């Protein structure tokens, strides 16, 4: 019997100066480790290997990713990577039983070896200051730490990899490449035939992302903050590529370009914006300090658009907020008369107390058998006790303001029982209650705010969409900053989650929030002005980030420490300047135009939108005798509003 042939190791490719960024939490560990990247054939099977520079001379590549649990290898239950992996779902690591390596030491724990047959995808990003990095994901759904090529070499590495596998651009992200063996028939099929996007939601996600989205949804209703910063803020740049809709402006390249990844100087998948001029100077105005002169003899608002423009430009004088907010939040239609508003208030008051009686009349015995209502009550009581307690309206014990806050939130559960209560709603209600000083009015203003807001859905679709839209804006406004954040595992911008969830409520003072929200409620110059604000804040921090040694953890820490340190008027001016800068660009991608409201896809509802305000008034007055006498006046007012040309944005 012939002796078993010795395994032949063949070095195919090697590159020095490839750094691994660890995001290590331990103070005695380096977060950036220099090393070598190699392609090595072992027994005829090619593998991608990285080892630290200080480990050269030892067989350091001791950590493996295997195809399936139980398919060879021994589970190492004591493996400690020294950092918290993305989503904390890399719970098992396999060691090869055949190869005899020394135990993994502290200095070599980051080394890895990944057979190219197990490579699922790679994501390539270009750091605008000249450095590239790659993120590899195995077929088991495990993303490896990003590899940063400080001395170049990504193109050569990818060319060497193509000797063994085919790298095909993803249809949803030009920087994401899917790996296939040369003999695979999968590339002969379209991505539609592969059913990757059957449900229309672009669910091209790794196992880790899918696991943690499901887990976070279960926790979201009870504590979106902990869920977000314990999970969503750990989303890597794969999140942004995976959840981007198929028709986004990140277009796949044409067939003629499928021979390999783009060169280092290319920015695939996004229309290069070259028409952006300098940011214009923007000035803010004075707050709206008159109201009666904008009403006609019957009490209708003569020019709602003018009111909105004045509010957007300078806010509202505190003494007028109670009146104007009810129009901005839909409590009263703009074209309603004084008499109609009296009837609306009477009707809404009756409806509110009917709903309040529903939960007030539930006995303790009944509530013991209603776990959902009991859970809502517990969450509300907990949050009410800690909402804006520094404000005199809610401070102290046995404060009637706290009782009103509790009662309005409990009544909202009756109004929208499917949603119920989610942490953060108390943050939205507190300013409304403070300004209106009225239980009924604050409740109906809250319902209007929630319809406009829509951030508390259990599916989190609205939040995902806003993060993607913010990414599009940053790509257009400051691609260098976005690339830097991308290089530090922060390209998903999930550290902005809290900003968007409760509209910067924790970032500014209570008085600033009153001014900010009334500006945002005007929906000028576009419905996503809050995203332009977020972009303005990020741009203001570019000097802190670019060229620094920040990693994901320190970026998140820095963003959280901005609380109460931002100047509202500066941020508003920056956001408006962003809008004007983008609006003046004649070559703006359609997707960016959609975000800032310059392009609206055709909709079957467009024909009826002009009559929506009149319909709203008639619906509110359907139970009032005044409805019949005022219908014609409402229609005339709506027709005039529809015929008015779109105002020139100053």
PyMOL commands that set and color helices and strands:
alter all, ss='L'
color gray80, all
select helices_A, chain A and resi 53-55+86-88+106-108+116-118+154-161+186-188+207-220+224-230+232-234+237-242+255-257+292-294+304-314+318-328+338-360+364-368+371-384+400-415+425-436+439-453+461-477+479-487+494-501+510-521+529-540+542-545+552-560+568-583+590-595+606-609+612-620+626-643
alter helices_A, ss='H'
color red, helices_A
select strands_A, chain A and resi 9-21+32-42+45-52+74-75+94-95+112-115+119-126+132-138+147-149+165-170+173-181
alter strands_A, ss='S'
color yellow, strands_A
deselect
rebuild
show_as cartoon
